[in-house]
Amino acid sequence: ASVLVYALKLSPGEWFRLIMKENVRNAFLTSVGCSFLAAVINTVFGLILAWTLVKYEFPGKKLLDGFIELPFALPTAVAGITLSKLFTDSGFYGKIFAKLGIRIAYTKAGLVIALIFVGIPFLEGFSLRRHLNILYHYNVLIRQLDYLLLDYLRCTI
């Protein structure tokens, strides 16, 4: 709210000069670019996850479902600290990438990973899985109706 109040105090010229500063432009491009990339990745893998969880029964399905819902159980600060620790050069995953010369923590790649972690349950859990569940059961119903219609046609011919 304070940012909005401050922005409303600026004249249009001051506001335009402020948003055209290089660091503001870079922050905006980083936020939008990383968010877009995370959204694309979440869309692809969210669809795969939702389809798998709706269509198939397999050992560990409930555990996978629990891992997907994990970001809801963690406060944002705890998730951020945990992810940064995991991906630092001394962290569990960071060690692997450090050997390859890749830094993840505190980079755009780390930001994308954090956005994916926080965003996947929203896409996969709430809307996508429900819609896929409906479509899956609709397809089952259509197949059953097809078989009934074929049986009826065979009996009448």
Disulfide bonds with the S-S distance in Angstrom:
none
